[in-house]
Amino acid sequence: MDPLVRPRNGRVIAGVCRAVANRFGWSTTLVRVLAVLAVLFAGLSLWAYVLLWIVIPNE
């Protein structure tokens, strides 16, 4: 497994979804879709995204 870091390439907003997808070996598209659905149906997920943006280091 790759370390949990936000890559410089392939970012859309902050690279959080890409970092999570790389770490767990999942599709980046799947993680992005799940993140959008989580924000739409559970507003607290937006806070989690921002927190991960701050906590996960850059590559």
Secondary structure, DSSP 4 states (H G I P E B T S, - for coil): ---S-B-SSS-SSSSHHHHHHHHHT--HHHHHHHHHHHHHH-THHHHHHHHHHHHSPB-
